[in-house]
Amino acid sequence: MLKVNSDYCKLPGSYLFSEIARIVSDFAAAHPEVDIIRMGIGDVTQPLCEPAIRAIHEAAERLSRAETFRGYGPEQGHRFLREAIAEGDYRSRGIDVSPDEIFISDGAKSDIGNIGDIISADARVAVTDPVYPVYVDTSVMAGRAGTLGPDGRWSRLVYIPVTEDNGFVPRLPEEKVDVIYLCYPNNPTGTTLTRAQLQPWVDYCRQHGSLLIFDAAYEAYVTSADVPRSIYELPGAREVAIEFRSFSKTAGFTGLRLGYTVMPHTLVGLECDGNPVSLHRLWLRRQTTKFNGASYVSQCAGAALYTPEGRKSVADGVNYYLENARLLRESISASGLKVWGGVDSPYLWVKTPDGLTSREFFTQLLHRHGIVTTPGAGFGPSGEGYVRLTAFNTRENTIRAAARMAENVK
Amino acid sequence: MLKVNSDYCKLPGSYLFSEIARIVSDFAAAHPEVDIIRMGIGDVTQPLCEPAIRAIHEAAERLSRAETFRGYGPEQGHRFLREAIAEGDYRSRGIDVSPDEIFISDGAKSDIGNIGDIISADARVAVTDPVYPVYVDTSVMAGRAGTLGPDGRWSRLVYIPVTEDNGFVPRLPEEKVDVIYLCYPNNPTGTTLTRAQLQPWVDYCRQHGSLLIFDAAYEAYVTSADVPRSIYELPGAREVAIEFRSFSKTAGFTGLRLGYTVMPHTLVGLECDGNPVSLHRLWLRRQTTKFNGASYVSQCAGAALYTPEGRKSVADGVNYYLENARLLRESISASGLKVWGGVDSPYLWVKTPDGLTSREFFTQLLHRHGIVTTPGAGFGPSGEGYVRLTAFNTRENTIRAAARMAENVK
């Protein structure tokens, strides 16, 4: 019989997030009278902005006529979008990124999952803890994680705690690692690092020849002047970092599927024969072989976000969720709970009261207030003792959830 | 410095298809007076059908209003599309496939490239020769191909010739292999296998516990009654085969990006501990971890193809290209050249005259007639001595190309 990838067998059978979904759905079925407000997952609620909608209609029109029909685009993405991104997200902000260094994807999750393809199987990987589970799970699938211990830690992964104890500022790994995943503004904690706090990570990678996999999916939420929106704002980052971005949380493209990856020409790895090789070249080969580009319609919608009207719409949408985050943060804080994030981020990270576990507090919030959160333990061992709330609901639901959270301590 | 995936280093630096593209573009620049007709690549030319266009506009409308907005869909695809496919492509034809067994993708190339993720790294792989290069290249990237020999063959791959010598009917491998890639109707040869000719492959896989990776991207072109459109028409196939399908060549979705993979619940592999494991479960885990679903807009357009009007449009589109194929086939045949395919397929496979190599004949056709083909050698060692033409051009260009081909021998 066919042998399967033995690394897949190591993944735990039950995925916390699907278990949570089941618990919520069972609760909803058992208590139809409860008005449940879902603040657990990171999906948006606001409709697409007018410029994106118009771009979809126009793309459909072009696809409907032979003279303007577009078939296969370049696997790397249409040039019109790559140029808009390079100018709009980088060059206009004084950051050196060329259109050729941008790879359009169907969303950051795909590329973050697939990037491991081009890296040596024995690379030593570091992740912050708590962490977006995709970094860990894809490391497991690629055989880089070792075995799962009873403490919830994988033997070959290096965990970098990010908790109240260190003020949510991770410390550099003490040993040498080959790959470091960082997500800032952070999912799940909603915290950020300043330029000064991020620079040592870039320097560490330059010193050790490590690769920095920088997930900037939430960069649009940055409002603080000392927090970078791109890793390439930092000197030396072009030699060590790949940056992943998404239109999902920026412009509500969760259903439309569009993101991009920046792979600077200056990134170099070592071939088995010891010769240097461009990571850009390997990724291009990976993408041309296993991917056929993102939808033309989605790419047209994405390009529309870089027009003056599109920029304003994106800013309005981000501000809508930032205001939700502010409302949540204030009411949670007023209720006496400790809360982080929600300033330069759509995520809030709340400490459980009375020594409750994250699962217990999750259950309490669901049963008492009908509010769905995500237990922090689902994001890693150091997520225990916290729950995550997202600001992606409607204003109305957010106000109601904030009021219920404020009730919690009374 | 970071070590890269050493299997990527094995891939030959220059990819024949990009080299061909460069040759054609150089020729075009040097001979602006030549009216070049491109019959080399498999991209479509006809606009999207009216039902698909309408569905895109309607999807955009829904995404523009909060009440009807859709964010993340299930990674496996929206249920409305999976049900339409299960009913339209399988159950209505008496084939047992359930919506739960269907995974919507952003195109067959992605899933065919990624399917290797769930298979053991040391699996022994067989491919027909000539072959769609993605099967070989992704096997190389996964470390299953061994080393490239001077004869253009990878040491660990089993090559199954499909040539004039065996009437384009491949023989079963003599040794035991774990994975077999088959594409029927075939790319690049345009030939097909009857149910009776395919059944031994299913039986072989059942006998040896092998996995059949069946690429049915061109099934819509089947018109002959004894040629199956799905591998699951054959008894036993549900125990051994994964089927990949695409809307690219069926409905012109090359730019829209939509396909699907059928993963029957009855497919079982062996875990490292020797226990059986459902491949469906592993693939679901792969997709939920590394993919976030195809674009909602594309999925709506796909569902529209299963309405009565959509079905008619798809049939009309396929018939348009089949008529192109017939015209090409007749003129090539009349010119005295040997040709295969083009009956149940949009591809034609032409034997080079006078013992020319495929590159020489490619060059001759480009220089004498301004017709771009693809040299068969690009598809594998047994592709030498043939060129491929596609029927995806416009009727007008096809008629002109057919006339020029007929000129060839005069």
Interface residues (C-beta under 8 A of the other chain):
Chain A: M1 L2 K3 V4 N5 S6 Y8 C9 L11 Y15 I41 D43 V44 T45 Q46 P47 L48 E50 I53 I56 H57 A59 A60 E61 L63 S64 R65 A66 F69 R70 G71 Y72 G73 D106 G107 K109 S110 G113 N114 D117 I118 I119 S120 A121 D122 A123 V134 D137 T138 M141 D178 V179 G209 S210 L211 G252 T254 G255 L256 R257 V268 G269 L270 E271 C272 D273 P276 V277 L279 L282 R285 R286 T288 T289 K290 F291 N292 G293 A294 S295 Y296 V297 S298 T394
Chain B: M1 L2 K3 V4 N5 S6 Y8 C9 L11 Y15 I41 D43 V44 T45 Q46 P47 L48 E50 I53 I56 H57 A59 A60 E61 L63 S64 R65 A66 F69 R70 G71 Y72 G73 D106 G107 K109 S110 G113 N114 D117 I118 I119 S120 A121 D122 A123 V134 D137 T138 M141 D178 V179 G209 S210 L211 G252 T254 G255 L256 R257 V268 G269 L270 E271 C272 D273 P276 V277 L279 L282 R285 R286 T288 T289 K290 F291 N292 G293 A294 S295 Y296 V297 S298 T394
